[in-house]
Amino acid sequence: MLPDDAMAGFVDTPARLREAVAALVALPARPDVVLLTGDLVNRGRPEEYTLLRQVLAPIDDRVLVVPGNHDDRDALRDAFADHAYLPRAGHLSFVVDDHPLRLVGLDSTVAGRDDGVLDDERIAWLEDALDNGPARPTILFLHHPPAPTGMWWMDYGGLKGRGELRGVVAQHPEVLRIVAGHVHRSTSTTWGTTVLSTAPSPFYATSTPVGEVEVPRITAVPAAIPVFRWDDNGDGDVLVASELDPPGDHPAMDFPDVFGDRWPDYAARARSGAEMPNAM
C-alpha cells in the first residue's frame, strides 16, 4: 500500500509484509512454497507491484500468486512476468506439479467488481486440470471463499459458481483442502468432500462473525501466518495445518527451561515414541 492510500495511516502495510517475510526466512526449514491468495496490492497500480516485488524479494523464488478483487490482472501479470507458471493470456489460473502436493491456483476475480465469479470457462479449466492430471494430493487456492463465512460485508451473497465448483471437487477426493483469502480472518469448515479454510491478512483483521454484526470493524491486529506441512507421521502421509506466531515481542520460554533436569529424558522419550510419564 502506497502512502496516498486511505488506509496508509492506519497500518504500515509494507512493514507488516516485511515482518511476515522475515518470519518465513527465519524458520529452521524454509517453506517450499508461499501461497498468496490475492489482494496483493490495493489499487492494482504498477508502482504498487514494484514495491510488492521488492518486499517479497527474499522469498520470491517460492511465491505463487493468484489475483484478488484489488488486483489488476494485466498489471499483476506484467509485474510477475518472470513467474513462468502464470499464463500469458486469459484468467490467471495454473497448476504447479513440482512438489509432493499438487498446487492448483484458480482465478475467481472479475474486473471492476469486488465479488467473485467462477464462470463456465474457469470451471471447465479446473475440470480439465483435475481430470487430466495425476491424482496426487492437491491443494486448490483462490481468492474468494466458495462457502459463506458469516461476514456479510465480505461474502456478498457468496462466490458465483460455487455449486459447480463443489461438484467438480466432489469428483476429486485428492483435493485435500481449499484455501481462500478475501475476508481478512482465519476460518475453517468442512465443505463437501474437502476442508475449506481462509487465510488472515498480515495487514489488518475484520470483525469476527459471532452474533449479528451491524457495524463491521477492522483492527490492526497482527495475524498468525498459516502453515501447511505434508508429512508422514508413521500412519501415512497427512496434511497438517498450523500457524506461525504473529510478528512482535511476546513472552516465551524454551521447553528445557520448563522441564529443567527432566528435559533430556522427556525429549528422548518424545522422539522415540516411548511411554511418557506425567511430565509436570
N, C-alpha and C positions, 0 to 999 in steps of 0.2 A: 504494500500500500504506500502510495507516494504522499508527501507532506500536504498536498492540496485536497486530499480526501477528507470527507466529514468525520470519519472515524479515526483519523490520524492522531488527534489529540486525546482520544480515549485509550488507545493501546498502541504501543510501538510494534507494529506487526513484523517488520523486518528483524527487529531484535528478538521477538518471540521465535521466529523461524530459525534464526541463528542458534538460539539456545537448543531448539529441538534437534537441529543438525549436529551440534556439538555433543548432545547426549547420545546420539546414534554412533558418532565417531568414537566416543569414549568407551563403548561396550567392549568387553573382553573378546567377543566374536562379533564382527560387524555383520549386519543383516545382508543376506544375499540380494534382496530386493526391497526397495522402498516404494510402496504404492501411494500415489497422490490422487485422491478421489474427487478432484475438481475444485472449482473456485480457487484456482492457483493465484489469481490476481483479482483486483476489484472492478476495473473498468475495461479490461481487455485491450489495454494500450501497449504498443511495442515497448515503450520505455519501462513499463511495469515488468514485462517479461525479461527485459535485460537485467533489471535488479534481481528478479527471481533467480535467474541462472547464476548470477554472482553469488547469491546466498547459498544455493544448492551445490556449488562447485565441489565441496569436499565429498559429496556422495553422488555426484552427477552420474557416474557410471552404473549406479544401482537403481536409478529412479525410473519408474513407469508412470505415465500421466494419462488421465482421461479428463475431458473438459467438464466444467460446471456452468451454471447459468450466468456467472460473472465473467466467464472467459469468452474470448472471440476465437472461433475455431481456426480461422485462417491465420490470425496473429500468433496463436499458440503453435500451429503447425510450422510457421516460419521460425519462431523462436527456438523450437526443438527440432529443427531440420536435420540435425546430426543424429537424432534418435531414429534408427532405421526401422524400428517396429511400427512407427506411425505411418499410416497410409498417406500417399501424396495427394489424394483427392477424396472427396466424399466425407462421410462421417468418420470420426476418429475412433473406430473400433479395431481391435487387434488381438492376436494370440501370441504368447511367448511360451515356447516349449523347451527352454534351455535349463529348466530346473526340475527337481523331483515332483514339484507341484506344477500343474499346468495353469497358466495365468491368462485369463480372458478379460480384456478391457472392453466395456460396452459404452458407447456414446449415447447418453439419454437426453442431450440438450437440443433446444430449438432456438434458432437465432431470434433475438428480440423478446424472449419470454423467460420467465422465472420457473414456470412449471416444466416438467419433463414429459417426453413422449418417446415411446418405442413404436415406430411405425412398421408397416409391413416389410419394408426393406431391411430394417435392422433386426427384426425378428427372424426373417429369412437368413440373414447373415449369421446370426447366432445358431440357428438350427444347423446350417452347413458346417460351422466351426466345430460344433459338438458331434454331429453325426459322422463327419468325415475325418475327425482327428482321433488320436489314440485315447482310449477310455482310461485315462490316468486320473488320479485325484486332482481336482480342479478347484480353484478359487475364481469366482466371477466378481468383478468390481465395476461399479458405475457411480454416477453422482447422486441421482435421485433415488431414495429408498422405494422399493416397489410395494411396501406394506405401510399402512398408516402408523405413525409414531405417537399420535395423540397431540402433536404440536400443530394445531390447525393453522398457525401462522407460517408454517413451513410445508405442511402436507399439501395444501392447495387442492384437496379432494383426491389426491393420490396420483401416482405415476400413470399416465395413459398408456395402455398396452400391457399393464401388469398381469392381467389374466392370461394373455398369450405367453408372456414370459414364464409365468408359473407352469403353464402347460408344457413348454419346452424343457424346463428344468426337471419336471416330473419324469420325463423320459430319460433323464441322465443322472442316475444316483451318484455318479462320480463327482458331481458338483457338491462339494462338501460344505461350502459357505459362500454366501453373497455378502460383499462388503460395499457399503454406500457411504456417502458423505452428506452434505447439504444442510443437515439440521443442527450442526454445531453442538452435538450432545451424544454421548455414548449410549446406545440402546442395543438390545439383543432380543430376538424372538425366534421361535421355530416358524418356518414358512414353507408349507407344503412338505416336500421331501428333504429340505435342507435347513440350514440355520442362516438367518439374516442378522447382520449387525451394522451399526453405523459408527463411524469414527468421529470423535470430537475434533474441534478445531484447535490448533495451537494459539489462536488469536483471541477468541472470546467464546463464552458459552451462552446458550439460550436457556430460557426457563425450563425447569423440569415439569412435565405434564402430569402433575399429581392434583386431581380435582380440576375444577373449571378455572382456567387461567383467562381472566378477562383482559388483562393488560400484560402481554409478554415483556420480559426484560432480557437484557444482555448483561453479562458480568465479565469482568476481566480476570476470571479465574484461570490460572494455567492448567492446561489439560494434560493428563497422562497420555502417553503415546501407545496405542495398541500394538501388540507384538504377537505374531503367529509363528509357532515352531512346528515343523514337520519332523517327527521323531519316532523312533522305535523304543517303546517302553518295556519291551520284553513280551508284550501280548499282541504285537503287531503294530504297524505304523498308525500314528494318531496325529491329529491336528490340534495343538494346544494353543488356546488363546490366553494371553496375559497382557501386561502393560508395564511401561517404564514409569518411574516416579515423575511427577511434574517438575519442571525446572525450578530451581530455587534452593535455599538452605532449609533443611528440615532436620530435626533431631534424629540421630542414627546411632546404632550400636552394632558392632560385629558380633557374630554368634559366639566366638571364643570368649568375649567379654561377658556374655550372658552365662555361659556354662562353666567358665573357669577351668579347673584341672580336669573336669569331666569331658571337655571338648574333644580331645584326641579319640577317646573311646566312642563317644557319640558319633563323630564323623566317620570312623571306621565301620561302625555298625550300620549307619545310614547308607554308606556307599555300597556295602556288601549285601544289603537286604536282610541282615540278621534280625533276630528278635530284639525289640527295643524296650528296655525297662523305662519306667516313667522318668523322663529326663529332668523334671523340675522338682 
